């Protein structure tokens, strides 16, 4: 099957799956992922690995649009009031998840390098599926706002933790002399500085372009062209210079929302035009999942899933209680942090290139866990939004990012 027919099949089956899952009250994104699994090499094989590789650019575009939307969380006038709480809460839940996974791996007899790498990856929460569920439910309220803030900064913390762990592993293997030590420090920590500072700088420059041009764009179609062009430019340049498309895309959204008076109109335009990209993204993500790995997850995989889930849930609960957040946030926030996908898979690939001796264990555990998390994560998030009373009807106004 060629790429065009695969793409058409992906969109049609995504639409069908999205309708079918409504009967059993699970999120549309779960239906998309299930459709992808059915189409992919693991089951029917109608979409091959070659098709997935060719369509990968569409996934990058969709992820860029998703992170651009999440970047609006950093609107200064709002984030100034709640940003400190968001940062503290994200740090608590991320560190507890990382600590429990690391301890579990060491107790399971794994080398400290493997334990720390898995602990760092455990910090990541999938922003794409979480945002999709919030949109589908039209989530609005303290829980939805807090959840959006956490997924905006959580993966930045994860990238920082992975880079520091990787640097520690490199340093431990190069204790032969001062010169070698200093060189290893530079080589290991430079990617962190480059990825974060460079990505933010790129996003800021593209955001400046978008904010300046938006004042001259009036028609709906022109707005779509401008948004698509800027997001494509940002993601493409980030890949060329080995920056983080995730951080860069969020920086574009953050710059746009703070510099342009027309930003809310543009974000509203995006929410009405990006569903096909989102459907493609999640179906391709599902097709790329190897469900056979679930049967080989083993004790280590179960420890990873349980320890990460416990860390996210209790870290969010304790952190929200300590910060004095609303009761609904304390009770249900942990349920919204279970999803894990894109960044975790990306870090597995990075570990495979950089630490080949540890990649077999890390990849088996994480990739099998991702299959599980992509199934339960959206369902768990929807449960939290509905049970907290923050799900709204489709004819009601769109939610704002933070409560005024």
N, C-alpha and C positions, 0 to 999 in steps of 0.2 A: 504494500500500500504506500503511495507517495505521500509527501508532506501535506499537500492541499486536501486530499481526501481524508487524511488523518485529522487535520484541523477541523474540517467540516463535521466529521464524526464526533470529535471531542465536544464541539459546541452543542450539537443536537442531543447527545447523550447526557451532557451536563444539565441541559434544560429539562430533560425527562427525569433524571435522577433528582434534581431539585424539587420537582413537583411530587415525585413519589415519596420522598422522605417526609414531606409535610404530613402525610397520613399517620406516621408513627411519631410525629412531633420531635424530630431531631433536626439539627441545623442543616441548611442547604449545603454548607461547605463540606459536611460529612458525606452528603450524597455525591458531591463532586469528586471527593477523594475515593469513595467506593467505586464510582464509575471509572475513574482512572485505573484503579487496581484491576477491575474486570477487563479493561481494554489492554492493559499493559502486558509486558512479556511474562509476568508471573502467572497469568491466568489464560486469557484468550490469545494474546500475542498479536492482536490487530494493530496495535501501535508498537513498533519495534524500538530497540535501543537506538538504531540509526535515526528513526523518526524523532525520538526524544531529543537526540543531540541537535538535529536540525531545527527543532522548535524551541530549543533552549533560550534563544534570544527573546522570544515572547515572554518567557518566564521572568527574564531579567527586567523587561519593560514593566510587566505587571507588578513585580516586587518594588520597582522604583516608584510607581504610582501609589502603592500602598504606603510606603515609607514617607512619601511626600505628604500624604494625607495626615499621617501620624505626626509629622513635623509641626502641624498647626497647634499641637498641644503646648508648644513652647512660646505661645503668645505672651509677651513680657508682662503685660498688665495683669494677666491671670496667673501665670506660672510664678510670679513674684510672691503671691500670697500662699500658694500651696506647694511650690517647688521644693522647699526644704523638707516638708513632710514626705513628698514623693521620693526624694533621694534617700532619706533615712529608711523608709519602708522598703524600698527596692534593695537597699544594701542588706537589711536584716534578712529578708526572705532568700536573697541570693546566697549570702554567706552561710546560712543554715543549711540550705540544700547542698551546697558544695561541701560543707563540713561533714554532713551525714553520709554523703556518697563516698567521700575520701576515706572516712573511718570504716565504712562497710567494705570497701575494696581492700584496705589493709588487713582488716579482720579476716577477709577471704583469702589471704596469702598472696596478694598481688604486690609487685614492686611499688615503691613509693612514687615512682615516675608515672606509672599507669594510674594509680589512685588519684594523684593530683590532676592529671589530664582529664580524667573522667569527672572529677569534682568541678573543674572549671567549665566543662561542657554542660554539666547539670544546671548551671546558673541560667542558661538561655531559655527564654519563653518565646514561642512563635508569635510575632506581631500580626502576621497576615490572617491566620485563621481567627485570632481573637477579634481583630477589627471587623472581619466579615460577620461574625456572630453579633457583635454590637450593632452593626448596621442593619442586619436582618431583624433584630429585635427592637430596633430604634431605641436602644438603651439610653436612658437619661436619668441622672441622679448621682449621688455621692459615690456609689459603687462603680458605675460606668466611668465616671470621671477619673477616679483613682486608678482603675484598671488601665485606662488609656495612658495615664501618666507613667505607670510602671512599665508598660511594654515599650514606651518611648525611650526609656533610659536603661532598661534591663540588659539589652544586648550590647550596649556600650560597655557596661560593667563586665559582661562575659568576655568580650574581646580583650579588655584590659587584663582580666584574670588569666586568660589563656596565654597572652604574651608574656606575663610575668612568670608563669609556670614554665613555659618554654625556655625563658632566659635562665631560670634556676637550674633546669636540667642541663642546659648547655654549660653553665658555669661549673656544675658538679663534675662534668666530664673533661674540664680543661683547667685543672688545678696545678698544671705543671710549671707555671711561672707567672710573674707579674705582667709581662707583655702579652702573653696568651690570654690571661684573665681579662685585661682591659679591652683587648680586641673582641673577646667573646661578649663582654658587656655591651660594647657598641653594636656589634652585629645582632645581638639578641633584642636590645631595647629600641633600636632605631625603627624597626617596623611598627612599634606601638606609636611612637611620635609621628611617623610619617602617615600612618593610616588615620589617626585621629585628627591631627592638625591639618594635614593635607586634604583629608576628606571634607572637613568643616570649611576650609578655605575654598575648595572647589564648589561646594554647595552654596556658600555665601556669594561667590561671583555669579553663579548661574541664577541664584535668587535675586541678585541685583538686576540682572538682565530681565528676568521675569517681572519684577516689580515695576521697573521703568517702562517696559513695553505694555504692561497691562492697562496703563492709563490711556493708551491710544487704541485699544481694542474694544469694540463695542458689540459686534455681532457674536451670537452664540457659537457659530462655526469657527470664527477667528479665535475665540477663547480656547476652543478645543485644540486647534492647531498650535497655538502658542504653548499651552500646557504640555502637549505631547512632545513638541520639539525640544522644550527645555528639559523635560525629564529624560528623553532619549539622549540628549547631549550630555547631561550629567552622568548617567549610567555608563555611557560609552567611554567618556574621558576617564572616569574612575577605573574602568577595566583596563584601559591602555596604560595608566600609570600605577596599576596595582594598588589602588586605593580601595576603600570600602564603599561600594554602591549604597549599602544600607545607611551608613552615617551621612554620606554626601546627599542622598535624597532627602533625608530628614532635615538636613541643614537648609536645603532649598525651601522646603515648606516652612521652616522656622523663620527664615529671612523674609519670605513672601508675606507671612501673616503679620510680621512686625513693621514692614516698610510700606505696604500698599493698603490703601483704604478700600480697595476693591477685592481684597483677599477672600472674604467670606463668599462673595459672588463666584469667584473662581473655584473655591473648594466645593461649592454647591453644584457647579457645572460638572466638576469631576465625578461627584457621586452619581450623577445621572448618565454618565457616558462610559464609565469604566467596567461595568459588569461583565462584558465579554472577555476582557483581559483577565479579570479575576477568575472566571470560570475556567479559562485555558490554564491559568497558573495552577489551580488546585487539581484539575484533572491530570495535568502533566506530573505534578508532584505525586499524585496517587499512582500513576503508571510507573513512576520510578521507584516505588517502594517494592522491596522484595519480601513478600509475605512468608516465604519459606524460612526466612531468618527467625521468625517468631518461634518456630519449633526448636531452634538451636540456641535460644537465649540463655538457657541454663541458670544456675544459681546466681552467678554474677549479674546476669541481666535482670533477674528478679530483685536482687539487692539494689541495683541502680534505680529501677522503676519505683520501688517502694520507698527507698531513702530519699530520692529526689521529690516524690510526691509529698512525703511527710515534711520535708524541709520547706517546700513551698507553702504547704497548707498551714502548718503551725507557725512558720516564720511570719506569714501574712497576718495570721490571727493575733499572735503576740505583739507584733509590731504595731498593728492598728490599735490594739488596746493600749499600748504604752503611749502612743501619740494622741490618744483620746479621740479617735475617729468615730464616725457614726456606727451604731450597732449593726446595721446591715453590712457595712464594710467589714467589720470584725468577723461576722458570721460567714460571709459568702466570698470574700475576696480570694481566699485560697483555692476555691473551685475554679476560678478564672485563670489560674496560672499553670494549668497542667499541660497545655499544648507545647510541643517542641518539634521543630522541623528544620527550616532552612539553614540557620547559622550553625546548628549542631552538625548537620551534614557537611557544611563547608569546612568546619574545623576538623572533622574526621579526614577529609581530603588533605588538609594542610598537615596533619599529623602523619599521614601516609607518606608524604614527600619529605618531611623533616625528621621524623623518628620512626623509621621503618621497623625497628626492633620491637616497638610497642604497638604498632598499628593493627596487628591482627586481633588482639584482644579488644582494643578500643573500638575498632570499627564494628566488630561483631556485636558488642554490647549496645553501642549507641544506635546503630542502624536498626537493630531489632526493636529497641526501645522507641525509636521514632515511629515505627509502624503502630505501636500500641498508643503512643501519645497522640498521634494524629487521628486515631479513632475516638479515644475518650476525651481528648482536650476540648474540641468544640461542643460536645454534648455537655461536658461539665460546665463550660462557660455559659451555655444557654440556660442550664439549670440555675446557675447563680443569678443571672439577670432576671429570669422569670420569678424565681422564689423571692427575690428582694423587692419585687413589685416595680421594677424599673423598665420592664418591657412595655412599649407603647404600640398603639395601633398604627397601621401604615398611613392613615389619613391625618395623623397628628403631626405637629411640627417636628422638624429634625432636632435632635438633642444638641445642646452646646457642649463644649469640651469640659468646662468647669462651672460649678455653681457660683453665681455671683454673690 
